[in-house]
Amino acid sequence: MLWLKKNMGKLPLMMDCREHDAFIDDYLDDALPFKDRVKFELHIKMCPACRAYLDAYRRAREMAKGAAEDFAVERPPMPEGLIEAILKTKGAI
């Protein structure tokens, strides 16, 4: 198994762990070309460390997206009178 881990990127249709990292976002966004997707998925099946990393990365992206959505609330417009009062204190009006 150690030989396979060291030589994974040298085998046909295989990528090494560094290449795997470079493709994660495109893979999760379903933006990888077919050939790269096949190589990526084959690597995931063969490498438990990258499989675990992918799962953790996917969960982190989902949590970040959820947090961003929580802050994306629509705020009411600022009252015109308040804007004018601020501008008057600044000497802009």
C-alpha positions in Angstrom: 0.0 0.0 0.0 2.9 2.4 0.7 4.2 1.8 -2.8 0.8 2.7 -4.2 0.6 5.9 -2.2 4.1 7.0 -3.3 3.5 6.2 -6.9 -0.2 7.0 -7.3 0.4 10.1 -9.5 2.6 8.1 -11.9 0.0 5.5 -12.8 -2.3 6.1 -15.8 -5.5 7.9 -14.9 -4.3 8.6 -11.4 -3.4 11.8 -9.6 -1.4 12.4 -6.5 -2.6 14.0 -3.4 -1.3 17.5 -4.4 -3.2 17.4 -7.6 -6.3 16.2 -5.7 -6.2 19.3 -3.6 -6.0 21.6 -6.6 -9.2 20.1 -8.0 -11.4 20.0 -4.9 -13.4 23.2 -5.5 -14.0 22.5 -9.2 -15.1 18.9 -8.2 -17.6 20.2 -5.6 -18.9 22.8 -8.0 -19.3 20.1 -10.7 -17.0 22.1 -13.0 -14.3 19.4 -13.7 -13.9 18.1 -17.2 -14.9 14.4 -17.5 -11.3 13.1 -17.7 -10.3 15.1 -14.6 -13.4 14.0 -12.7 -12.7 10.3 -13.4 -9.1 10.8 -12.2 -10.3 12.7 -9.1 -12.9 10.1 -8.2 -10.5 7.2 -8.7 -8.0 8.9 -6.4 -10.7 9.4 -3.8 -11.6 5.7 -3.9 -7.9 4.7 -3.5 -6.8 7.3 -0.9 -8.6 7.2 2.5 -6.7 10.4 3.6 -8.0 12.4 0.6 -11.4 10.9 1.0 -11.6 12.1 4.6 -10.2 15.5 3.6 -12.8 15.9 0.9 -15.6 15.1 3.3 -14.3 17.6 5.9 -13.8 20.2 3.1 -17.3 19.7 1.8 -18.8 20.1 5.3 -16.7 23.3 5.9 -18.0 24.8 2.6 -21.6 24.0 3.5 -21.1 25.6 7.0 -19.5 28.7 5.5 -22.3 29.0 2.9 -24.9 28.7 5.6 -23.2 31.4 7.7 -23.1 33.7 4.8 -26.8 33.2 4.1 -27.5 34.1 7.7 -26.0 37.5 7.2 -27.6 38.2 3.9 -30.7 39.7 5.3 -32.4 42.6 3.6 -32.1 45.8 5.6 -34.7 48.6 5.3 -33.6 51.7 3.5 -32.3 54.5 5.7 -34.9 57.3 6.2 -34.3 60.4 4.1 -34.5 62.7 7.1 -31.7 60.8 8.8 -29.5 61.1 5.8 -30.1 64.9 5.6 -29.4 65.3 9.3 -26.1 63.5 9.0 -25.1 65.5 5.9 -26.0 68.8 7.7 -23.8 67.9 10.7 -20.9 67.3 8.2 -21.6 70.6 6.5 -22.4 68.9 3.2 -25.8 70.5 2.8 
